[in-house]
Amino acid sequence: MSFSGYLLLFFCMGVVTFVPRWLPLIYLSHKRLPQWLTDWLSLIPVAILSSLLAPILLADAADRDLNIFKPELLIALPTLLFALKTKSLGGTVLIGMILYWLSGMVF
C-alpha cells in the first residue's frame, strides 16, 4: 500500500471512530436527559470495569474454570477494602502494587 493509501486509511479510521462519539454529544448537549437515563448511563463505567476484571480475578486462563483462590483475587479483596475505607486513589494503587509484589514472592 502506498503512503497516500495509508494516510487515507488513517483519516477514514479517525472519521469512523470520531463521528459516532461526536454526533450524540452535539445532539444531546442542549437537551435535558431524563433522570432514569442519567442513572442508567452512570452504571456503564462500572459494568465495563467489572466485565474486564471478572475473568482476570475469577477464572483460570487456560481452562476458564472458576477459581476463587487465585492470587489476583486474594490481592484485589484487601485492595478494594483499602480503597473503600480511605477513598485514596494513590494509596490504593500503592497498596495493590505492594500486595502484588509480595504475592509474587509467596506464590
WOVEN-V146983 format. One record per residue. RES is the residue in one letter. SS is DSSP state (helix for helix, strand for strand, loop for the rest). PSI is psi in whole degrees, -180 to 180 (none if undefined). Layout:
BEGIN
{{RES/SS/PSI} {RES/SS/PSI}}
END
This chain:
BEGIN
{{M/loop/141} {S/loop/170} {F/helix/-41} {S/helix/-33} {G/helix/-42} {Y/helix/-41} {L/helix/-43} {L/helix/-41} {L/helix/-47} {F/helix/-40} {F/helix/-47} {C/helix/-39} {M/helix/-39} {G/helix/-42} {V/helix/-44} {V/helix/-33} {T/helix/-26} {F/helix/-43} {V/helix/-46} {P/helix/-23} {R/helix/-33} {W/helix/-42} {L/helix/-50} {P/helix/-35} {L/helix/-45} {I/helix/-43} {Y/helix/-42} {L/helix/-2} {S/loop/-27} {H/loop/12} {K/loop/150} {R/loop/123} {L/loop/147} {P/loop/152} {Q/helix/-37} {W/helix/-36} {L/helix/-40} {T/helix/-43} {D/helix/-42} {W/helix/-43} {L/helix/-28} {S/helix/-17} {L/loop/-13} {I/helix/-47} {P/helix/-39} {V/helix/-41} {A/helix/-41} {I/helix/-46} {L/helix/-41} {S/helix/-42} {S/helix/-26} {L/helix/-36} {L/helix/-32} {A/helix/-48} {P/helix/-34} {I/helix/-40} {L/helix/-27} {L/helix/-15} {A/strand/145} {D/loop/143} {A/loop/-44} {A/loop/-47} {D/loop/-19} {R/loop/37} {D/loop/148} {L/strand/128} {N/loop/104} {I/loop/2} {F/loop/26} {K/loop/143} {P/helix/-34} {E/helix/-40} {L/helix/-39} {L/helix/-25} {I/helix/-38} {A/helix/-35} {L/helix/-52} {P/helix/-30} {T/helix/-42} {L/helix/-44} {L/helix/-41} {F/helix/-43} {A/helix/-42} {L/helix/-35} {K/helix/-43} {T/helix/-23} {K/loop/29} {S/loop/114} {L/helix/-46} {G/helix/-44} {G/helix/-38} {T/helix/-44} {V/helix/-43} {L/helix/-46} {I/helix/-45} {G/helix/-42} {M/helix/-42} {I/helix/-45} {L/helix/-39} {Y/helix/-40} {W/helix/-43} {L/helix/-36} {S/helix/-31} {G/helix/-29} {M/helix/-30} {V/helix/-48} {F/loop/none}}
END
